[in-house]
Amino acid sequence: MTSDFVNNLLTRFTAQGARGLRFEAGQPAIIVDAAGAARNVTTRTLTHQEILNAVTPIVPEKSRAAMSTSPSLEFEHNLPS
C-alpha cells in the first residue's frame, strides 16, 4: 500500500461526499461519509507497516514526531491537483 493508494481512495470517495479516511492495524480501510457514518472500503485487513508505508509520505512535517510516540494520528491532506 502506498500514498498513491490513499490518494486514489480519497479521490474516489470525496467525489461521493466522504470527509475522511481511517486506517487501523488489523482492520480494513474505512471511509467516513459526510454524516459521520463509517464503512469498510477494502476487503482485507491492513498491517501496521502497510499503514506507515501509505501515510508517512503525506503526513505533515509538524506531525511526523507523533508517529512514533502516539497510537493514533489525525491530519489533513490535500489531494494533488
Protein Blocks (a to p, Z undefined) as FASTA:
>chain_A
ZZklmmmmmmmmmmnopabdcddehiacddddfkopacdfbfbdcdfklmmmmmmmmgcf
klmmmmmmpcbdcddddddZZ
